[in-house]
Amino acid sequence: MMIASLPDGQLSADNFQLASGPVAEPGDGEVLVRTLAITIGAGQRAGLQGSASYAGAPTAGRVMNGTGVGRVVASNDAGFAEGDVVRGMTNWQDYASAPASQWEKVDAGGDPALHLGVLGTNGLTAYFGLTDVGNPQPGETVVVSAAAGSVGHIVGQVAKVKGARVVGIAGSDDKCRTLVDDLGFDVAINRKDDDFRDQFKAATPDRIDVYFDNTGGDILGSALFRMNTHGRIVCCGVVSQYDTSTPGPGPRGIPGLLVNNRVRMEGFLIFDYADRFVAGRAEMQSWIDSGQLVPRVSEFAGLESAGQAFVELLGGGTVGTTIVRVAE
Ligand SMILES: NC(=O)c1ccc[n+]([C@@H]2O[C@H](COP(=O)([O-])OP(=O)(O)OC[C@H]3O[C@@H](n4cnc5c(N)ncnc54)[C@H](OP(=O)(O)O)[C@@H]3O)[C@@H](O)[C@H]2O)c1
């Protein structure tokens, strides 16, 4: 699937187009992989917007980038054999050839969705952003925005494991019900309700100790005014500003509110935690095994649905991690 054009305003499925070509022969030290599934994350929209400096400048006319899980079909590296299942930059394509160093073996019997979701980049982002940057303590109040999304639904559940009281913010009543009834959040609020600010205040009677910010924008603006002394704001992403060519200004109250309440506001990028991924995955797997962490996915079928899946993700139409199944 190619980037046909860069979005001007909101992303549309027409910004992508299918193209076919010969399957690349793996070169020296390369491994050729048949893609089984890819994941799509909101941060990829920042990449297309050009606002994610780490992703480089966006360009039309190339294969859309992205992470996937695939099966090795040919290997010119001693560390990989045909049949191995690997995670890496498959991009949005059926077959991908890349140097062995860019692939990482995963459990061949497991569901690719698990390796792309809770044990993939977004799960690790939730885990390290919350536990390392936010560091919630038992009894503290944690608020997370885009709470029913891929990162957010894991943040809330990990915060519960840590003994916090958890308030989720999502974009529909259905999602709010899922957060409370199925995923153990204490309270969930619909950001689109007219009385959102009143509900937000009522849901945080002891104010906020950790705000995990996936959205920026108005929700960050509200959270800033509810922070406790020595609270922590974890700046994970700015999804309210991605799907537009005219991102809004930052919120009021910075730096005054940070100074008065001694609030720490800190951004992070998950790549910085690479040397701790194995330990993070092991702890999350143990919580999955004990039933304390329930990963959710929204599934789409076929590479041709990837553009539409991306549009739905940004529009709030998905719950959990967005996965596109590409092959059995
Ligand atoms: N720092 C890092 O290393 C890192 C790594 C990965 C991801 N991230 C960030 O993590 C965040 C979540 O990513 P994700 O892949 O898990 O996406 P996601 O939460 O699965 O999907 C994005 C969600 O954002 C909400 N949203 C959309 N427009 C919004 C708006 N104008 N205001 C408020 N909410 C809006 C929608 O849910 P509702 O309609 O339900 O609100 C949408 O479903 C993103 O900001 C991403 O950039 C950061």
The ligand as an SDF file (V2000), in Angstrom:
LIG
                    3D

 48 52  0  0  0  0  0  0  0  0999 V2000
    5.7540    8.8160   23.1120 N   0  0  0  0  0  0  0  0  0  0  0  0
    5.8520    7.6860   22.4090 C   0  0  0  0  0  0  0  0  0  0  0  0
    6.9230    7.0700   22.2790 O   0  0  0  0  0  0  0  0  0  0  0  0
    4.6020    7.1430   21.7790 C   0  0  0  0  0  0  0  0  0  0  0  0
    4.5820    5.8440   21.2220 C   0  0  0  0  0  0  0  0  0  0  0  0
    3.3680    5.3730   20.6850 C   0  0  0  0  0  0  0  0  0  0  0  0
    2.2350    6.1900   20.6990 C   0  0  0  0  0  0  0  0  0  0  0  0
    2.3140    7.4480   21.2230 N   0  0  0  0  0  0  0  0  0  0  0  0
    1.1540    8.3380   21.2820 C   0  0  0  0  0  0  0  0  0  0  0  0
    0.1500    7.6830   22.0210 O   0  0  0  0  0  0  0  0  0  0  0  0
   -1.1170    8.2930   21.6820 C   0  0  0  0  0  0  0  0  0  0  0  0
   -2.1520    7.2070   21.4520 C   0  0  0  0  0  0  0  0  0  0  0  0
   -1.7750    6.4820   20.2880 O   0  0  0  0  0  0  0  0  0  0  0  0
   -2.5710    5.1610   19.8870 P   0  0  0  0  0  0  0  0  0  0  0  0
   -1.8390    4.5790   18.7290 O   0  0  0  0  0  0  0  0  0  0  0  0
   -2.7930    4.3570   21.1090 O   0  0  0  0  0  0  0  0  0  0  0  0
   -3.9310    5.7390   19.3430 O   0  0  0  0  0  0  0  0  0  0  0  0
   -5.4050    5.3950   19.8500 P   0  0  0  0  0  0  0  0  0  0  0  0
   -5.5420    5.9470   21.2250 O   0  0  0  0  0  0  0  0  0  0  0  0
   -5.6750    3.9610   19.6130 O   0  0  0  0  0  0  0  0  0  0  0  0
   -6.2930    6.2360   18.8330 O   0  0  0  0  0  0  0  0  0  0  0  0
   -6.3550    7.6190   18.9230 C   0  0  0  0  0  0  0  0  0  0  0  0
   -7.6070    8.0560   19.6930 C   0  0  0  0  0  0  0  0  0  0  0  0
   -7.4880    9.4170   20.0120 O   0  0  0  0  0  0  0  0  0  0  0  0
   -8.7860    9.9450   20.2280 C   0  0  0  0  0  0  0  0  0  0  0  0
   -8.8970   11.2340   19.5490 N   0  0  0  0  0  0  0  0  0  0  0  0
   -8.9380   11.4850   18.2290 C   0  0  0  0  0  0  0  0  0  0  0  0
   -9.0690   12.7950   17.9770 N   0  0  0  0  0  0  0  0  0  0  0  0
   -9.1130   13.3950   19.1870 C   0  0  0  0  0  0  0  0  0  0  0  0
   -9.2550   14.7530   19.6160 C   0  0  0  0  0  0  0  0  0  0  0  0
   -9.3750   15.7550   18.7380 N   0  0  0  0  0  0  0  0  0  0  0  0
   -9.2520   14.9930   20.9420 N   0  0  0  0  0  0  0  0  0  0  0  0
   -9.1360   14.0000   21.8360 C   0  0  0  0  0  0  0  0  0  0  0  0
   -9.0050   12.6930   21.4850 N   0  0  0  0  0  0  0  0  0  0  0  0
   -8.9880   12.4080   20.1870 C   0  0  0  0  0  0  0  0  0  0  0  0
   -9.7790    8.9470   19.6290 C   0  0  0  0  0  0  0  0  0  0  0  0
  -10.4190    8.2380   20.7050 O   0  0  0  0  0  0  0  0  0  0  0  0
  -11.7250    8.8460   21.4520 P   0  0  0  0  0  0  0  0  0  0  0  0
  -12.6160    9.3720   20.3640 O   0  0  0  0  0  0  0  0  0  0  0  0
  -12.2690    7.6750   22.1610 O   0  0  0  0  0  0  0  0  0  0  0  0
  -11.2310    9.9130   22.3780 O   0  0  0  0  0  0  0  0  0  0  0  0
   -8.8680    7.9750   18.8810 C   0  0  0  0  0  0  0  0  0  0  0  0
   -9.3820    6.6850   18.8310 O   0  0  0  0  0  0  0  0  0  0  0  0
   -0.8470    9.1570   20.4650 C   0  0  0  0  0  0  0  0  0  0  0  0
   -0.7640   10.5130   20.8520 O   0  0  0  0  0  0  0  0  0  0  0  0
    0.4990    8.6620   19.9580 C   0  0  0  0  0  0  0  0  0  0  0  0
    1.2050    9.6460   19.2420 O   0  0  0  0  0  0  0  0  0  0  0  0
    3.4800    7.9300   21.7590 C   0  0  0  0  0  0  0  0  0  0  0  0
  1  2  1  0
  2  3  2  0
  2  4  1  0
  4  5  1  0
  4 48  2  0
  5  6  2  0
  6  7  1  0
  7  8  2  0
  8  9  1  0
  8 48  1  0
  9 10  1  0
  9 46  1  0
 10 11  1  0
 11 12  1  0
 11 44  1  0
 12 13  1  0
 13 14  1  0
 14 15  2  0
 14 16  1  0
 14 17  1  0
 17 18  1  0
 18 19  2  0
 18 20  1  0
 18 21  1  0
 21 22  1  0
 22 23  1  0
 23 24  1  0
 23 42  1  0
 24 25  1  0
 25 26  1  0
 25 36  1  0
 26 27  1  0
 26 35  1  0
 27 28  2  0
 28 29  1  0
 29 30  1  0
 29 35  2  0
 30 31  1  0
 30 32  2  0
 32 33  1  0
 33 34  2  0
 34 35  1  0
 36 37  1  0
 36 42  1  0
 37 38  1  0
 38 39  2  0
 38 40  1  0
 38 41  1  0
 42 43  1  0
 44 45  1  0
 44 46  1  0
 46 47  1  0
M  CHG  2   8   1  16  -1
M  END
$$$$
